[in-house]
Amino acid sequence: MAASPLPRSQKRLPELRSLRLIEGSLSARRIERQAPWLASLHRISTGALVGLGLSMLGLSALTLHWQNQWAHSFTQLEASKTLEHRMQEASAVLEQHHLSVVRRPGLLEPTSSEKLIHLPEPKAPRPRSPLPLLAGFQLRAIPAGY
């Protein structure tokens, strides 16, 4: 191998100069002393970037929430469309049945969704409490053969 013409200490000198240049250019205190307006501009831009990042995170969370709500509403819409279609089919079958039973089809009025009456869902029956007169009787099993 051929020996390099420069000693080892002189080879490291340009590397150290470049490191000093990089360190000096990135030093916040040095920039603040030399150009205070540039340091304040740097702080403002950093604050704006942090604010934009946080707002993007917030908007992403809201977007995911709204997409979930939309998917849920769309599922409900599809279910209601299916139920509406079934109801129309059932009303058509009932109408055909009544038309075939009644020999005078002119007396029946055709069905439409405006003429439907929607009744509230029936309430669940309350469990009955035992009668006070019968509450005192003890029930026992009757043996087989009696």
N, CA, C and O atoms as a GROMACS GRO file, in nm:
protein
  584
    1MET      N    1   0.082  -0.118   0.000
    1MET     CA    2   0.000   0.000   0.000
    1MET      C    3   0.085   0.124   0.000
    1MET      O    4   0.193   0.129   0.060
    2ALA      N    5   0.034   0.222  -0.069
    2ALA     CA    6   0.110   0.348  -0.073
    2ALA      C    7   0.069   0.433   0.044
    2ALA      O    8  -0.049   0.439   0.080
    3ALA      N    9   0.164   0.498   0.103
    3ALA     CA   10   0.137   0.584   0.219
    3ALA      C   11   0.076   0.714   0.170
    3ALA      O   12   0.114   0.765   0.065
    4SER      N   13  -0.019   0.767   0.246
    4SER     CA   14  -0.084   0.893   0.205
    4SER      C   15   0.010   1.007   0.233
    4SER      O   16   0.084   1.004   0.331
    5PRO      N   17   0.008   1.110   0.147
    5PRO     CA   18   0.102   1.220   0.163
    5PRO      C   19   0.072   1.306   0.284
    5PRO      O   20   0.163   1.372   0.335
    6LEU      N   21  -0.052   1.310   0.335
    6LEU     CA   22  -0.085   1.396   0.449
    6LEU      C   23  -0.084   1.315   0.577
    6LEU      O   24  -0.128   1.200   0.579
    7PRO      N   25  -0.035   1.376   0.684
    7PRO     CA   26  -0.043   1.306   0.813
    7PRO      C   27  -0.189   1.294   0.858
    7PRO      O   28  -0.278   1.364   0.809
    8ARG      N   29  -0.208   1.206   0.951
    8ARG     CA   30  -0.345   1.176   0.996
    8ARG      C   31  -0.413   1.297   1.058
    8ARG      O   32  -0.534   1.314   1.039
    9SER      N   33  -0.344   1.378   1.130
    9SER     CA   34  -0.403   1.495   1.196
    9SER      C   35  -0.450   1.597   1.092
    9SER      O   36  -0.550   1.665   1.116
   10GLN      N   37  -0.383   1.610   0.980
   10GLN     CA   38  -0.424   1.705   0.878
   10GLN      C   39  -0.546   1.653   0.801
   10GLN      O   40  -0.622   1.734   0.747
   11LYS      N   41  -0.566   1.522   0.794
   11LYS     CA   42  -0.684   1.466   0.728
   11LYS      C   43  -0.810   1.500   0.808
   11LYS      O   44  -0.916   1.523   0.750
   12ARG      N   45  -0.798   1.502   0.937
   12ARG     CA   46  -0.915   1.525   1.022
   12ARG      C   47  -0.950   1.673   1.027
   12ARG      O   48  -1.061   1.708   1.066
   13LEU      N   49  -0.859   1.759   0.991
   13LEU     CA   50  -0.882   1.903   1.000
   13LEU      C   51  -1.000   1.948   0.913
   13LEU      O   52  -1.082   2.024   0.964
   14PRO      N   53  -1.014   1.907   0.786
   14PRO     CA   54  -1.131   1.949   0.708
   14PRO      C   55  -1.262   1.893   0.766
   14PRO      O   56  -1.367   1.958   0.759
   15GLU      N   57  -1.255   1.770   0.823
   15GLU     CA   58  -1.376   1.715   0.883
   15GLU      C   59  -1.420   1.798   1.002
   15GLU      O   60  -1.539   1.824   1.020
   16LEU      N   61  -1.324   1.840   1.082
   16LEU     CA   62  -1.358   1.922   1.199
   16LEU      C   63  -1.413   2.057   1.157
   16LEU      O   64  -1.506   2.109   1.218
   17ARG      N   65  -1.355   2.114   1.052
   17ARG     CA   66  -1.405   2.244   1.004
   17ARG      C   67  -1.550   2.232   0.955
   17ARG      O   68  -1.633   2.319   0.983
   18SER      N   69  -1.579   2.124   0.883
   18SER     CA   70  -1.716   2.108   0.835
   18SER      C   71  -1.812   2.084   0.952
   18SER      O   72  -1.925   2.134   0.949
   19LEU      N   73  -1.769   2.010   1.055
   19LEU     CA   74  -1.854   1.989   1.172
   19LEU      C   75  -1.877   2.120   1.245
   19LEU      O   76  -1.989   2.148   1.290
   20ARG      N   77  -1.772   2.201   1.258
   20ARG     CA   78  -1.788   2.331   1.324
   20ARG      C   79  -1.882   2.420   1.245
   20ARG      O   80  -1.961   2.496   1.303
   21LEU      N   81  -1.875   2.412   1.114
   21LEU     CA   82  -1.963   2.492   1.029
   21LEU      C   83  -2.108   2.449   1.048
   21LEU      O   84  -2.198   2.532   1.059
   22ILE      N   85  -2.129   2.318   1.051
   22ILE     CA   86  -2.266   2.267   1.070
   22ILE      C   87  -2.316   2.302   1.209
   22ILE      O   88  -2.429   2.349   1.224
   23GLU      N   89  -2.234   2.280   1.310
   23GLU     CA   90  -2.276   2.312   1.447
   23GLU      C   91  -2.301   2.461   1.463
   23GLU      O   92  -2.396   2.501   1.530
   24GLY      N   93  -2.219   2.540   1.404
   24GLY     CA   94  -2.236   2.685   1.415
   24GLY      C   95  -2.360   2.734   1.342
   24GLY      O   96  -2.426   2.827   1.387
   25SER      N   97  -2.392   2.671   1.230
   25SER     CA   98  -2.508   2.717   1.155
   25SER      C   99  -2.638   2.673   1.222
   25SER      O  100  -2.742   2.738   1.204
   26LEU      N  101  -2.635   2.566   1.299
   26LEU     CA  102  -2.755   2.518   1.365
   26LEU      C  103  -2.769   2.568   1.509
   26LEU      O  104  -2.865   2.532   1.577
   27SER      N  105  -2.678   2.646   1.555
   27SER     CA  106  -2.681   2.695   1.692
   27SER      C  107  -2.788   2.804   1.703
   27SER      O  108  -2.781   2.907   1.634
   28ALA      N  109  -2.886   2.782   1.790
   28ALA     CA  110  -2.995   2.878   1.805
   28ALA      C  111  -2.948   3.006   1.873
   28ALA      O  112  -2.993   3.115   1.837
   29ARG      N  113  -2.861   2.994   1.971
   29ARG     CA  114  -2.814   3.114   2.043
   29ARG      C  115  -2.732   3.205   1.952
   29ARG      O  116  -2.742   3.327   1.958
   30ARG      N  117  -2.653   3.144   1.868
   30ARG     CA  118  -2.570   3.224   1.779
   30ARG      C  119  -2.657   3.298   1.677
   30ARG      O  120  -2.634   3.415   1.648
   31ILE      N  121  -2.757   3.228   1.624
   31ILE     CA  122  -2.847   3.293   1.528
   31ILE      C  123  -2.927   3.403   1.598
   31ILE      O  124  -2.951   3.509   1.540
   32GLU      N  125  -2.968   3.376   1.722
   32GLU     CA  126  -3.047   3.476   1.794
   32GLU      C  127  -2.966   3.602   1.820
   32GLU      O  128  -3.020   3.712   1.818
   33ARG      N  129  -2.836   3.585   1.845
   33ARG     CA  130  -2.752   3.703   1.865
   33ARG      C  131  -2.728   3.777   1.735
   33ARG      O  132  -2.728   3.900   1.732
   34GLN      N  133  -2.708   3.701   1.627
   34GLN     CA  134  -2.676   3.766   1.500
   34GLN      C  135  -2.800   3.824   1.432
   34GLN      O  136  -2.794   3.936   1.381
   35ALA      N  137  -2.911   3.750   1.431
   35ALA     CA  138  -3.033   3.796   1.363
   35ALA      C  139  -3.154   3.758   1.448
   35ALA      O  140  -3.210   3.650   1.431
   36PRO      N  141  -3.194   3.847   1.538
   36PRO     CA  142  -3.307   3.814   1.624
   36PRO      C  143  -3.438   3.796   1.546
   36PRO      O  144  -3.525   3.719   1.587
   37TRP      N  145  -3.452   3.865   1.438
   37TRP     CA  146  -3.574   3.851   1.357
   37TRP      C  147  -3.583   3.712   1.296
   37TRP      O  148  -3.692   3.656   1.282
   38LEU      N  149  -3.465   3.655   1.259
   38LEU     CA  150  -3.464   3.520   1.202
   38LEU      C  151  -3.499   3.416   1.308
   38LEU      O  152  -3.568   3.319   1.279
   39ALA      N  153  -3.453   3.437   1.432
   39ALA     CA  154  -3.486   3.345   1.540
   39ALA      C  155  -3.635   3.351   1.572
   39ALA      O  156  -3.698   3.248   1.594
   40SER      N  157  -3.691   3.472   1.574
   40SER     CA  158  -3.835   3.482   1.602
   40SER      C  159  -3.917   3.421   1.486
   40SER      O  160  -4.020   3.359   1.509
   41LEU      N  161  -3.870   3.439   1.363
   41LEU     CA  162  -3.937   3.377   1.248
   41LEU      C  163  -3.930   3.224   1.259
   41LEU      O  164  -4.026   3.155   1.224
   42HIS      N  165  -3.818   3.174   1.307
   42HIS     CA  166  -3.802   3.030   1.326
   42HIS      C  167  -3.900   2.980   1.433
   42HIS      O  168  -3.962   2.875   1.415
   43ARG      N  169  -3.915   3.053   1.543
   43ARG     CA  170  -4.009   3.014   1.648
   43ARG      C  171  -4.153   3.017   1.596
   43ARG      O  172  -4.233   2.928   1.626
   44ILE      N  173  -4.186   3.120   1.520
   44ILE     CA  174  -4.322   3.131   1.466
   44ILE      C  175  -4.351   3.015   1.371
   44ILE      O  176  -4.459   2.955   1.377
   45SER      N  177  -4.256   2.984   1.284
   45SER     CA  178  -4.279   2.874   1.189
   45SER      C  179  -4.287   2.740   1.262
   45SER      O  180  -4.365   2.654   1.223
   46THR      N  181  -4.206   2.722   1.367
   46THR     CA  182  -4.215   2.599   1.445
   46THR      C  183  -4.351   2.587   1.512
   46THR      O  184  -4.413   2.480   1.511
   47GLY      N  185  -4.398   2.696   1.571
   47GLY     CA  186  -4.530   2.696   1.634
   47GLY      C  187  -4.640   2.670   1.534
   47GLY      O  188  -4.735   2.596   1.563
   48ALA      N  189  -4.628   2.729   1.416
   48ALA     CA  190  -4.730   2.706   1.312
   48ALA      C  191  -4.730   2.561   1.267
   48ALA      O  192  -4.836   2.503   1.246
   49LEU      N  193  -4.614   2.501   1.252
   49LEU     CA  194  -4.605   2.361   1.211
   49LEU      C  195  -4.663   2.268   1.318
   49LEU      O  196  -4.733   2.172   1.286
   50VAL      N  197  -4.635   2.296   1.445
   50VAL     CA  198  -4.691   2.214   1.553
   50VAL      C  199  -4.843   2.230   1.555
   50VAL      O  200  -4.915   2.131   1.570
   51GLY      N  201  -4.892   2.355   1.539
   51GLY     CA  202  -5.036   2.377   1.536
   51GLY      C  203  -5.102   2.307   1.419
   51GLY      O  204  -5.209   2.249   1.434
   52LEU      N  205  -5.040   2.312   1.302
   52LEU     CA  206  -5.095   2.242   1.186
   52LEU      C  207  -5.095   2.091   1.206
   52LEU      O  208  -5.189   2.022   1.165
   53GLY      N  209  -4.990   2.040   1.267
   53GLY     CA  210  -4.985   1.897   1.293
   53GLY      C  211  -5.096   1.853   1.388
   53GLY      O  212  -5.161   1.751   1.365
   54LEU      N  213  -5.117   1.930   1.495
   54LEU     CA  214  -5.224   1.897   1.589
   54LEU      C  215  -5.362   1.910   1.524
   54LEU      O  216  -5.450   1.828   1.548
   55SER      N  217  -5.379   2.013   1.442
   55SER     CA  218  -5.510   2.028   1.375
   55SER      C  219  -5.532   1.914   1.276
   55SER      O  220  -5.645   1.869   1.259
   56MET      N  221  -5.427   1.868   1.210
   56MET     CA  222  -5.442   1.754   1.119
   56MET      C  223  -5.480   1.627   1.196
   56MET      O  224  -5.561   1.548   1.149
   57LEU      N  225  -5.421   1.608   1.313
   57LEU     CA  226  -5.459   1.492   1.395
   57LEU      C  227  -5.605   1.502   1.437
   57LEU      O  228  -5.678   1.402   1.433
   58GLY      N  229  -5.649   1.622   1.478
   58GLY     CA  230  -5.788   1.640   1.516
   58GLY      C  231  -5.883   1.616   1.401
   58GLY      O  232  -5.985   1.549   1.417
   59LEU      N  233  -5.850   1.670   1.284
   59LEU     CA  234  -5.935   1.650   1.168
   59LEU      C  235  -5.937   1.504   1.123
   59LEU      O  236  -6.040   1.456   1.076
   60SER      N  237  -5.827   1.435   1.137
   60SER     CA  238  -5.824   1.292   1.103
   60SER      C  239  -5.916   1.214   1.197
   60SER      O  240  -5.989   1.125   1.153
   61ALA      N  241  -5.911   1.247   1.325
   61ALA     CA  242  -5.999   1.179   1.421
   61ALA      C  243  -6.146   1.208   1.390
   61ALA      O  244  -6.229   1.117   1.393
   62LEU      N  245  -6.178   1.333   1.359
   62LEU     CA  246  -6.315   1.368   1.323
   62LEU      C  247  -6.359   1.298   1.196
   62LEU      O  248  -6.474   1.253   1.186
   63THR      N  249  -6.270   1.288   1.099
   63THR     CA  250  -6.303   1.222   0.973
   63THR      C  251  -6.336   1.075   0.998
   63THR      O  252  -6.433   1.022   0.944
   64LEU      N  253  -6.254   1.008   1.079
   64LEU     CA  254  -6.282   0.867   1.110
   64LEU      C  255  -6.415   0.852   1.182
   64LEU      O  256  -6.491   0.759   1.156
   65HIS      N  257  -6.444   0.945   1.275
   65HIS     CA  258  -6.571   0.940   1.347
   65HIS      C  259  -6.689   0.958   1.251
   65HIS      O  260  -6.787   0.885   1.257
   66TRP      N  261  -6.678   1.056   1.162
   66TRP     CA  262  -6.787   1.084   1.067
   66TRP      C  263  -6.804   0.968   0.969
   66TRP      O  264  -6.917   0.937   0.930
   67GLN      N  265  -6.696   0.906   0.928
   67GLN     CA  266  -6.707   0.791   0.838
   67GLN      C  267  -6.778   0.676   0.908
   67GLN      O  268  -6.858   0.605   0.846
   68ASN      N  269  -6.750   0.657   1.036
   68ASN     CA  270  -6.816   0.552   1.110
   68ASN      C  271  -6.966   0.582   1.123
   68ASN      O  272  -7.049   0.493   1.107
   69GLN      N  273  -7.000   0.708   1.152
   69GLN     CA  274  -7.140   0.746   1.162
   69GLN      C  275  -7.211   0.728   1.028
   69GLN      O  276  -7.325   0.682   1.023
   70TRP      N  277  -7.143   0.764   0.920
   70TRP     CA  278  -7.202   0.751   0.786
   70TRP      C  279  -7.227   0.603   0.755
   70TRP      O  280  -7.333   0.568   0.702
   71ALA      N  281  -7.132   0.517   0.787
   71ALA     CA  282  -7.148   0.374   0.761
   71ALA      C  283  -7.266   0.318   0.840
   71ALA      O  284  -7.342   0.237   0.789
   72HIS      N  285  -7.280   0.363   0.965
   72HIS     CA  286  -7.392   0.316   1.047
   72HIS      C  287  -7.524   0.364   0.988
   72HIS      O  288  -7.620   0.287   0.979
   73SER      N  289  -7.531   0.489   0.947
   73SER     CA  290  -7.653   0.543   0.887
   73SER      C  291  -7.684   0.473   0.755
   73SER      O  292  -7.801   0.447   0.725
   74PHE      N  293  -7.582   0.442   0.678
   74PHE     CA  294  -7.603   0.375   0.550
   74PHE      C  295  -7.658   0.234   0.573
   74PHE      O  296  -7.743   0.186   0.498
   75THR      N  297  -7.608   0.167   0.676
   75THR     CA  298  -7.659   0.034   0.710
   75THR      C  299  -7.806   0.041   0.747
   75THR      O  300  -7.886  -0.043   0.705
   76GLN      N  301  -7.842   0.143   0.825
   76GLN     CA  302  -7.982   0.161   0.862
   76GLN      C  303  -8.067   0.193   0.740
   76GLN      O  304  -8.181   0.145   0.729
   77LEU      N  305  -8.014   0.272   0.648
   77LEU     CA  306  -8.088   0.305   0.526
   77LEU      C  307  -8.113   0.180   0.443
   77LEU      O  308  -8.223   0.160   0.392
   78GLU      N  309  -8.011   0.096   0.428
   78GLU     CA  310  -8.027  -0.027   0.352
   78GLU      C  311  -8.131  -0.119   0.418
   78GLU      O  312  -8.211  -0.182   0.349
   79ALA      N  313  -8.128  -0.125   0.550
   79ALA     CA  314  -8.227  -0.208   0.621
   79ALA      C  315  -8.368  -0.154   0.600
   79ALA      O  316  -8.462  -0.230   0.580
   80SER      N  317  -8.382  -0.021   0.604
   80SER     CA  318  -8.516   0.035   0.583
   80SER      C  319  -8.563   0.016   0.439
   80SER      O  320  -8.682  -0.002   0.416
   81LYS      N  321  -8.471   0.021   0.344
   81LYS     CA  322  -8.509  -0.005   0.204
   81LYS      C  323  -8.557  -0.149   0.187
   81LYS      O  324  -8.655  -0.175   0.118
   82THR      N  325  -8.487  -0.241   0.251
   82THR     CA  326  -8.527  -0.382   0.244
   82THR      C  327  -8.665  -0.402   0.306
   82THR      O  328  -8.749  -0.472   0.250
   83LEU      N  329  -8.686  -0.340   0.422
   83LEU     CA  330  -8.817  -0.353   0.488
   83LEU      C  331  -8.928  -0.289   0.405
   83LEU      O  332  -9.039  -0.341   0.398
   84GLU      N  333  -8.897  -0.175   0.342
   84GLU     CA  334  -8.997  -0.110   0.257
   84GLU      C  335  -9.033  -0.199   0.139
   84GLU      O  336  -9.150  -0.211   0.102
   85HIS      N  337  -8.932  -0.261   0.080
   85HIS     CA  338  -8.958  -0.350  -0.034
   85HIS      C  339  -9.043  -0.469   0.009
   85HIS      O  340  -9.136  -0.509  -0.061
   86ARG      N  341  -9.011  -0.526   0.125
   86ARG     CA  342  -9.091  -0.639   0.175
   86ARG      C  343  -9.235  -0.596   0.203
   86ARG      O  344  -9.329  -0.670   0.175
   87MET      N  345  -9.251  -0.475   0.258
   87MET     CA  346  -9.385  -0.426   0.288
   87MET      C  347  -9.466  -0.405   0.160
   87MET      O  348  -9.584  -0.436   0.155
   88GLN      N  349  -9.401  -0.353   0.057
   88GLN     CA  350  -9.470  -0.334  -0.071
   88GLN      C  351  -9.509  -0.468  -0.131
   88GLN      O  352  -9.618  -0.483  -0.186
   89GLU      N  353  -9.420  -0.566  -0.121
   89GLU     CA  354  -9.453  -0.700  -0.170
   89GLU      C  355  -9.570  -0.759  -0.093
   89GLU      O  356  -9.661  -0.818  -0.153
   90ALA      N  357  -9.568  -0.745   0.039
   90ALA     CA  358  -9.675  -0.800   0.121
   90ALA      C  359  -9.808  -0.731   0.090
   90ALA      O  360  -9.912  -0.797   0.081
   91SER      N  361  -9.805  -0.600   0.072
   91SER     CA  362  -9.931  -0.530   0.041
   91SER      C  363  -9.982  -0.570  -0.098
   91SER      O  364 -10.103  -0.578  -0.119
   92ALA      N  365  -9.891  -0.594  -0.191
   92ALA     CA  366  -9.934  -0.637  -0.324
   92ALA      C  367  -9.995  -0.777  -0.318
   92ALA      O  368 -10.095  -0.804  -0.384
   93VAL      N  369  -9.935  -0.866  -0.237
   93VAL     CA  370  -9.990  -1.001  -0.223
   93VAL      C  371 -10.127  -0.994  -0.157
   93VAL      O  372 -10.220  -1.064  -0.200
   94LEU      N  373 -10.141  -0.912  -0.054
   94LEU     CA  374 -10.271  -0.897   0.013
   94LEU      C  375 -10.375  -0.839  -0.082
   94LEU      O  376 -10.490  -0.883  -0.084
   95GLU      N  377 -10.334  -0.741  -0.160
   95GLU     CA  378 -10.427  -0.680  -0.255
   95GLU      C  379 -10.472  -0.782  -0.359
   95GLU      O  380 -10.590  -0.788  -0.394
   96GLN      N  381 -10.379  -0.862  -0.408
   96GLN     CA  382 -10.415  -0.965  -0.506
   96GLN      C  383 -10.509  -1.068  -0.444
   96GLN      O  384 -10.603  -1.115  -0.509
   97HIS      N  385 -10.483  -1.102  -0.318
   97HIS     CA  386 -10.569  -1.197  -0.250
   97HIS      C  387 -10.711  -1.141  -0.237
   97HIS      O  388 -10.809  -1.210  -0.266
   98HIS      N  389 -10.722  -1.016  -0.193
   98HIS     CA  390 -10.855  -0.956  -0.177
   98HIS      C  391 -10.925  -0.942  -0.312
   98HIS      O  392 -11.046  -0.959  -0.322
   99LEU      N  393 -10.851  -0.911  -0.414
   99LEU     CA  394 -10.911  -0.899  -0.547
   99LEU      C  395 -10.963  -1.034  -0.596
   99LEU      O  396 -11.066  -1.041  -0.662
  100SER      N  397 -10.890  -1.140  -0.562
  100SER     CA  398 -10.937  -1.271  -0.607
  100SER      C  399 -11.056  -1.319  -0.525
  100SER      O  400 -11.142  -1.391  -0.577
  101VAL      N  401 -11.062  -1.280  -0.396
  101VAL     CA  402 -11.173  -1.321  -0.312
  101VAL      C  403 -11.298  -1.240  -0.347
  101VAL      O  404 -11.406  -1.296  -0.366
  102VAL      N  405 -11.282  -1.112  -0.354
  102VAL     CA  406 -11.396  -1.026  -0.386
  102VAL      C  407 -11.408  -1.020  -0.538
  102VAL      O  408 -11.312  -0.989  -0.608
  103ARG      N  409 -11.522  -1.050  -0.586
  103ARG     CA  410 -11.540  -1.054  -0.731
  103ARG      C  411 -11.562  -0.915  -0.789
  103ARG      O  412 -11.572  -0.899  -0.911
  104ARG      N  413 -11.571  -0.817  -0.704
  104ARG     CA  414 -11.589  -0.680  -0.753
  104ARG      C  415 -11.464  -0.598  -0.720
  104ARG      O  416 -11.459  -0.534  -0.614
  105PRO      N  417 -11.365  -0.598  -0.804
  105PRO     CA  418 -11.240  -0.529  -0.772
  105PRO      C  419 -11.254  -0.377  -0.770
  105PRO      O  420 -11.168  -0.309  -0.715
  106GLY      N  421 -11.360  -0.324  -0.828
  106GLY     CA  422 -11.376  -0.178  -0.829
  106GLY      C  423 -11.407  -0.122  -0.692
  106GLY      O  424 -11.392  -0.001  -0.672
  107LEU      N  425 -11.450  -0.206  -0.596
  107LEU     CA  426 -11.482  -0.157  -0.463
  107LEU      C  427 -11.358  -0.138  -0.376
  107LEU      O  428 -11.361  -0.063  -0.278
  108LEU      N  429 -11.250  -0.204  -0.410
  108LEU     CA  430 -11.128  -0.190  -0.331
  108LEU      C  431 -11.048  -0.069  -0.377
  108LEU      O  432 -11.044  -0.036  -0.496
  109GLU      N  433 -10.987  -0.006  -0.283
  109GLU     CA  434 -10.905   0.112  -0.315
  109GLU      C  435 -10.759   0.066  -0.320
  109GLU      O  436 -10.715  -0.008  -0.233
  110PRO      N  437 -10.685   0.110  -0.421
  110PRO     CA  438 -10.545   0.067  -0.429
  110PRO      C  439 -10.462   0.124  -0.312
  110PRO      O  440 -10.491   0.231  -0.258
  111THR      N  441 -10.361   0.049  -0.275
  111THR     CA  442 -10.277   0.090  -0.161
  111THR      C  443 -10.168   0.185  -0.206
  111THR      O  444 -10.119   0.176  -0.318
  112SER      N  445 -10.132   0.275  -0.117
  112SER     CA  446 -10.018   0.364  -0.140
  112SER      C  447  -9.953   0.392  -0.005
  112SER      O  448 -10.015   0.374   0.100
  113SER      N  449  -9.831   0.436  -0.009
  113SER     CA  450  -9.759   0.458   0.116
  113SER      C  451  -9.816   0.575   0.194
  113SER      O  452  -9.798   0.582   0.316
  114GLU      N  453  -9.885   0.669   0.128
  114GLU     CA  454  -9.943   0.783   0.199
  114GLU      C  455 -10.063   0.741   0.283
  114GLU      O  456 -10.094   0.806   0.382
  115LYS      N  457 -10.130   0.634   0.244
  115LYS     CA  458 -10.251   0.591   0.313
  115LYS      C  459 -10.224   0.490   0.425
  115LYS      O  460 -10.316   0.443   0.491
  116LEU      N  461 -10.097   0.458   0.447
  116LEU     CA  462 -10.064   0.362   0.552
  116LEU      C  463 -10.071   0.428   0.688
  116LEU      O  464 -10.039   0.546   0.703
  117ILE      N  465 -10.112   0.354   0.786
  117ILE     CA  466 -10.118   0.403   0.923
  117ILE      C  467 -10.010   0.328   1.001
  117ILE      O  468 -10.008   0.205   1.003
  118HIS      N  469  -9.923   0.403   1.065
  118HIS     CA  470  -9.815   0.343   1.142
  118HIS      C  471  -9.856   0.343   1.289
  118HIS      O  472  -9.881   0.449   1.346
  119LEU      N  473  -9.863   0.226   1.348
  119LEU     CA  474  -9.900   0.211   1.488
  119LEU      C  475  -9.774   0.199   1.572
  119LEU      O  476  -9.674   0.143   1.526
  120PRO      N  477  -9.777   0.250   1.695
  120PRO     CA  478  -9.659   0.236   1.780
  120PRO      C  479  -9.638   0.090   1.818
  120PRO      O  480  -9.730   0.009   1.818
  121GLU      N  481  -9.515   0.061   1.851
  121GLU     CA  482  -9.481  -0.076   1.888
  121GLU      C  483  -9.549  -0.112   2.018
  121GLU      O  484  -9.548  -0.032   2.112
  122PRO      N  485  -9.610  -0.231   2.028
  122PRO     CA  486  -9.680  -0.266   2.151
  122PRO      C  487  -9.583  -0.281   2.267
  122PRO      O  488  -9.470  -0.327   2.252
  123LYS      N  489  -9.631  -0.240   2.383
  123LYS     CA  490  -9.546  -0.248   2.502
  123LYS      C  491  -9.543  -0.392   2.550
  123LYS      O  492  -9.638  -0.468   2.532
  124ALA      N  493  -9.433  -0.428   2.610
  124ALA     CA  494  -9.419  -0.564   2.663
  124ALA      C  495  -9.513  -0.579   2.782
  124ALA      O  496  -9.522  -0.488   2.865
  125PRO      N  497  -9.582  -0.690   2.792
  125PRO     CA  498  -9.673  -0.708   2.906
  125PRO      C  499  -9.595  -0.716   3.036
  125PRO      O  500  -9.487  -0.775   3.044
  126ARG      N  501  -9.654  -0.655   3.139
  126ARG     CA  502  -9.589  -0.658   3.271
  126ARG      C  503  -9.610  -0.796   3.334
  126ARG      O  504  -9.716  -0.856   3.319
  127PRO      N  505  -9.509  -0.845   3.403
  127PRO     CA  506  -9.529  -0.974   3.471
  127PRO      C  507  -9.632  -0.956   3.583
  127PRO      O  508  -9.626  -0.861   3.660
  128ARG      N  509  -9.725  -1.048   3.588
  128ARG     CA  510  -9.830  -1.039   3.688
  128ARG      C  511  -9.778  -1.088   3.823
  128ARG      O  512  -9.703  -1.185   3.832
  129SER      N  513  -9.821  -1.020   3.925
  129SER     CA  514  -9.785  -1.065   4.060
  129SER      C  515  -9.890  -1.166   4.104
  129SER      O  516 -10.005  -1.159   4.060
  130PRO      N  517  -9.854  -1.259   4.191
  130PRO     CA  518  -9.952  -1.358   4.235
  130PRO      C  519 -10.065  -1.289   4.312
  130PRO      O  520 -10.046  -1.188   4.378
  131LEU      N  521 -10.182  -1.349   4.302
  131LEU     CA  522 -10.297  -1.294   4.373
  131LEU      C  523 -10.275  -1.305   4.523
  131LEU      O  524 -10.220  -1.405   4.570
  132PRO      N  525 -10.316  -1.204   4.598
  132PRO     CA  526 -10.290  -1.209   4.742
  132PRO      C  527 -10.362  -1.325   4.812
  132PRO      O  528 -10.311  -1.376   4.912
  133LEU      N  529 -10.479  -1.366   4.762
  133LEU     CA  530 -10.550  -1.476   4.827
  133LEU      C  531 -10.482  -1.609   4.804
  133LEU      O  532 -10.483  -1.695   4.892
  134LEU      N  533 -10.424  -1.627   4.688
  134LEU     CA  534 -10.360  -1.754   4.656
  134LEU      C  535 -10.214  -1.759   4.698
  134LEU      O  536 -10.151  -1.864   4.690
  135ALA      N  537 -10.161  -1.647   4.742
  135ALA     CA  538 -10.019  -1.643   4.778
  135ALA      C  539  -9.990  -1.727   4.900
  135ALA      O  540  -9.878  -1.776   4.915
  136GLY      N  541 -10.089  -1.747   4.991
  136GLY     CA  542 -10.064  -1.822   5.113
  136GLY      C  543 -10.066  -1.972   5.094
  136GLY      O  544 -10.019  -2.045   5.182
  137PHE      N  545 -10.118  -2.021   4.984
  137PHE     CA  546 -10.125  -2.166   4.962
  137PHE      C  547  -9.990  -2.220   4.920
  137PHE      O  548  -9.918  -2.160   4.839
  138GLN      N  549  -9.957  -2.334   4.976
  138GLN     CA  550  -9.834  -2.404   4.939
  138GLN      C  551  -9.868  -2.506   4.830
  138GLN      O  552  -9.957  -2.588   4.849
  139LEU      N  553  -9.800  -2.500   4.720
  139LEU     CA  554  -9.821  -2.596   4.613
  139LEU      C  555  -9.724  -2.711   4.631
  139LEU      O  556  -9.605  -2.690   4.654
  140ARG      N  557  -9.775  -2.831   4.620
  140ARG     CA  558  -9.688  -2.947   4.633
  140ARG      C  559  -9.720  -3.042   4.519
  140ARG      O  560  -9.830  -3.041   4.463
  141ALA      N  561  -9.625  -3.122   4.487
  141ALA     CA  562  -9.641  -3.216   4.378
  141ALA      C  563  -9.737  -3.327   4.419
  141ALA      O  564  -9.729  -3.379   4.531
  142ILE      N  565  -9.826  -3.363   4.329
  142ILE     CA  566  -9.921  -3.471   4.353
  142ILE      C  567  -9.856  -3.599   4.303
  142ILE      O  568  -9.816  -3.606   4.187
  143PRO      N  569  -9.845  -3.700   4.390
  143PRO     CA  570  -9.781  -3.823   4.343
  143PRO      C  571  -9.865  -3.893   4.236
  143PRO      O  572  -9.988  -3.880   4.233
  144ALA      N  573  -9.796  -3.966   4.151
  144ALA     CA  574  -9.865  -4.036   4.043
  144ALA      C  575  -9.954  -4.147   4.098
  144ALA      O  576  -9.918  -4.212   4.196
  145GLY      N  577 -10.065  -4.168   4.037
  145GLY     CA  578 -10.155  -4.273   4.078
  145GLY      C  579 -10.277  -4.220   4.150
  145GLY      O  580 -10.368  -4.299   4.176
  146TYR      N  581 -10.286  -4.099   4.182
  146TYR     CA  582 -10.406  -4.046   4.249
  146TYR      C  583 -10.505  -3.996   4.151
  146TYR      O  584 -10.611  -3.948   4.190
   0.00000   0.00000   0.00000
